[in-house]
Amino acid sequence: MIKTDILIIGAGPTGLFTVFEAGLLKLKCHLIDALPQPGGQCSEIYPKKPIYDIPAYPEILAGDLTDKLLEQCKQFEPGFTLGERAETIDKQDDGTFIVTTNKGTKHQAPVVAIAGGLGSFEPRKPLIDNIADYEDKGVEYIIKNPEFYKDKRVVIAGGGDSALDWTIYLSDVAKEVTLIHRRNEFRGHLDSVEKVQELKNQGKVELITPAEVIGIEGEGKVEAVTIKQDANTFKKSCDHFVPLFGLSPKLGPIANWGLEIEKNAIKVNNALDYQTNIPGIFAIGDVNTYPGKLKLILCGFHEATLMCQAAYQIINPGKRYVLKYTTVSGVDGFDGTRKEAPKAVVKAIE
Ligand SMILES: Cc1cc2nc3c(=O)[nH]c(=O)nc-3n(C[C@H](O)[C@H](O)[C@H](O)COP(=O)(O)OP(=O)(O)OC[C@H]3O[C@@H](n4cnc5c(N)ncnc54)[C@H](O)[C@@H]3O)c2cc1C
């Protein structure tokens, strides 16, 4: 049994920042994530994309943000159960919760913070009969490392920002990039649409619209796709087929925990502390909903900070916590490290 103060479900940016805020309150955290690595959407979906709206970072790659968050919370020695999905939750007579994963690992804590984001990642897949046979053999639904496509022939399908952005990015990396969309119009940032148009005019990207990929061929790996355009059907040789049709959000097992759910998200009390309808269980980051909710990283950070204050009260009933600036109090890591601002020096100048 793994015991901790705050059990965090989801090691995305919200979950990772919770570790830091909890650490300032001397509360220990353990994180469970279904993915094999921390970082949530940032490391799974868009590690190489720049984010522009993280306070004080004019620009930071999503993968680098994950690294920085890990570095920031390291001093508070979080525990990780990675590659396991939180499956069930059971309230104990002493008020604590036991969360068990699909692999049977048990975790016990008085406070549970669900930072499950979109839930389990379920990419929307095109309806092509044999597509499952080629998954990870040339068919990828998420681009993790663009260098993987170096000198390869890539067919991307989709009409949104992901398809446009990766077409632009890979035009510099891959040997050949083809973008296929079933409409002539794209639903993405105007800049991206214009950039793809420019790349097409320069002959750096092939655009096939309105068209659809209806078949995949190859001996043990993708060697060609079949494309339908109007009444014509033709084959295109390629090494990779990357359908980027977005992710369908699935809360997964958390949906059966007796929590109040609205539109696939967990309802919380945003006027106070992001607690759910079950006292002791909080929901923070993309996974929650309340009037005016914005699914942004910085909102998850804010919610995590307020939630930790409420967790402190549950774990230390009756104890008063006085908020101190880190510039004043410094930061005492659980690993014995101490960070503090240099002390003012009082010395007469002769
Ligand atoms: C392409 C793209 C670009 C984006 N750009 C920006 C941007 O510029 N600025 C911005 O602020 N936001 C952006 N976002 C949104 C941002 O990524 C999310 O707001 C953020 O990731 C939410 O963080 P989170 O920690 O709440 O959830 P997530 O990052 O979704 O992490 C949740 C984690 O919980 C895990 N999980 C879920 N259920 C379980 C379970 N039952 N057991 C174990 N683990 C579980 C998941 O595996 C996942 O790792 C973008 C998103 C995408 C897809």
The ligand as an SDF file (V2000), in Angstrom:
LIG
                    3D

 53 58  0  0  0  0  0  0  0  0999 V2000
   -2.3700   20.5970  -29.4220 C   0  0  0  0  0  0  0  0  0  0  0  0
   -2.6590   21.2950  -28.1150 C   0  0  0  0  0  0  0  0  0  0  0  0
   -2.1600   22.5640  -27.9150 C   0  0  0  0  0  0  0  0  0  0  0  0
   -2.4080   23.2270  -26.6930 C   0  0  0  0  0  0  0  0  0  0  0  0
   -1.9130   24.4790  -26.5090 N   0  0  0  0  0  0  0  0  0  0  0  0
   -2.1070   25.1120  -25.3110 C   0  0  0  0  0  0  0  0  0  0  0  0
   -1.5820   26.4190  -25.0770 C   0  0  0  0  0  0  0  0  0  0  0  0
   -0.9720   27.0380  -25.9510 O   0  0  0  0  0  0  0  0  0  0  0  0
   -1.8030   26.9880  -23.8500 N   0  0  0  0  0  0  0  0  0  0  0  0
   -2.5150   26.3620  -22.8500 C   0  0  0  0  0  0  0  0  0  0  0  0
   -2.6440   26.9120  -21.7600 O   0  0  0  0  0  0  0  0  0  0  0  0
   -3.0350   25.1260  -23.0690 N   0  0  0  0  0  0  0  0  0  0  0  0
   -2.8640   24.4960  -24.2630 C   0  0  0  0  0  0  0  0  0  0  0  0
   -3.4100   23.2620  -24.4770 N   0  0  0  0  0  0  0  0  0  0  0  0
   -4.2380   22.6700  -23.4000 C   0  0  0  0  0  0  0  0  0  0  0  0
   -3.3400   22.1260  -22.2900 C   0  0  0  0  0  0  0  0  0  0  0  0
   -2.4680   21.1470  -22.7960 O   0  0  0  0  0  0  0  0  0  0  0  0
   -4.2280   21.5520  -21.2030 C   0  0  0  0  0  0  0  0  0  0  0  0
   -4.9930   22.6070  -20.6450 O   0  0  0  0  0  0  0  0  0  0  0  0
   -3.3740   20.9170  -20.1150 C   0  0  0  0  0  0  0  0  0  0  0  0
   -2.6100   19.8430  -20.6000 O   0  0  0  0  0  0  0  0  0  0  0  0
   -4.2670   20.4120  -18.9840 C   0  0  0  0  0  0  0  0  0  0  0  0
   -3.4440   19.8660  -18.0100 O   0  0  0  0  0  0  0  0  0  0  0  0
   -3.9860   18.7650  -16.9870 P   0  0  0  0  0  0  0  0  0  0  0  0
   -2.8080   18.4190  -16.1450 O   0  0  0  0  0  0  0  0  0  0  0  0
   -5.2020   19.3030  -16.3410 O   0  0  0  0  0  0  0  0  0  0  0  0
   -4.4350   17.5400  -17.8860 O   0  0  0  0  0  0  0  0  0  0  0  0
   -3.6340   16.6430  -18.9570 P   0  0  0  0  0  0  0  0  0  0  0  0
   -2.4820   17.3520  -19.5300 O   0  0  0  0  0  0  0  0  0  0  0  0
   -4.6870   16.1430  -19.9010 O   0  0  0  0  0  0  0  0  0  0  0  0
   -3.0930   15.4320  -18.0860 O   0  0  0  0  0  0  0  0  0  0  0  0
   -3.9800   14.5300  -17.5020 C   0  0  0  0  0  0  0  0  0  0  0  0
   -3.2990   13.2190  -17.2420 C   0  0  0  0  0  0  0  0  0  0  0  0
   -4.1950   12.3880  -16.4910 O   0  0  0  0  0  0  0  0  0  0  0  0
   -4.0200   11.0510  -16.9100 C   0  0  0  0  0  0  0  0  0  0  0  0
   -5.2250   10.2720  -16.5500 N   0  0  0  0  0  0  0  0  0  0  0  0
   -6.5040   10.4980  -16.8790 C   0  0  0  0  0  0  0  0  0  0  0  0
   -7.3240    9.5820  -16.3340 N   0  0  0  0  0  0  0  0  0  0  0  0
   -6.5060    8.7480  -15.6220 C   0  0  0  0  0  0  0  0  0  0  0  0
   -6.7410    7.5950  -14.8180 C   0  0  0  0  0  0  0  0  0  0  0  0
   -7.9660    7.1040  -14.6180 N   0  0  0  0  0  0  0  0  0  0  0  0
   -5.6570    6.9890  -14.2570 N   0  0  0  0  0  0  0  0  0  0  0  0
   -4.3940    7.4680  -14.4450 C   0  0  0  0  0  0  0  0  0  0  0  0
   -4.1300    8.5520  -15.1850 N   0  0  0  0  0  0  0  0  0  0  0  0
   -5.1730    9.1800  -15.7680 C   0  0  0  0  0  0  0  0  0  0  0  0
   -3.7860   11.1540  -18.4020 C   0  0  0  0  0  0  0  0  0  0  0  0
   -3.0690   10.0040  -18.8600 O   0  0  0  0  0  0  0  0  0  0  0  0
   -2.9450   12.4500  -18.5050 C   0  0  0  0  0  0  0  0  0  0  0  0
   -1.5620   12.1850  -18.5250 O   0  0  0  0  0  0  0  0  0  0  0  0
   -3.1970   22.5910  -25.6780 C   0  0  0  0  0  0  0  0  0  0  0  0
   -3.6970   21.3030  -25.8940 C   0  0  0  0  0  0  0  0  0  0  0  0
   -3.4330   20.6600  -27.1060 C   0  0  0  0  0  0  0  0  0  0  0  0
   -3.9840   19.2860  -27.3040 C   0  0  0  0  0  0  0  0  0  0  0  0
  1  2  1  0
  2  3  1  0
  2 52  2  0
  3  4  2  0
  4  5  1  0
  4 50  1  0
  5  6  2  0
  6  7  1  0
  6 13  1  0
  7  8  2  0
  7  9  1  0
  9 10  1  0
 10 11  2  0
 10 12  1  0
 12 13  2  0
 13 14  1  0
 14 15  1  0
 14 50  1  0
 15 16  1  0
 16 17  1  0
 16 18  1  0
 18 19  1  0
 18 20  1  0
 20 21  1  0
 20 22  1  0
 22 23  1  0
 23 24  1  0
 24 25  2  0
 24 26  1  0
 24 27  1  0
 27 28  1  0
 28 29  2  0
 28 30  1  0
 28 31  1  0
 31 32  1  0
 32 33  1  0
 33 34  1  0
 33 48  1  0
 34 35  1  0
 35 36  1  0
 35 46  1  0
 36 37  1  0
 36 45  1  0
 37 38  2  0
 38 39  1  0
 39 40  1  0
 39 45  2  0
 40 41  1  0
 40 42  2  0
 42 43  1  0
 43 44  2  0
 44 45  1  0
 46 47  1  0
 46 48  1  0
 48 49  1  0
 50 51  2  0
 51 52  1  0
 52 53  1  0
M  END
$$$$
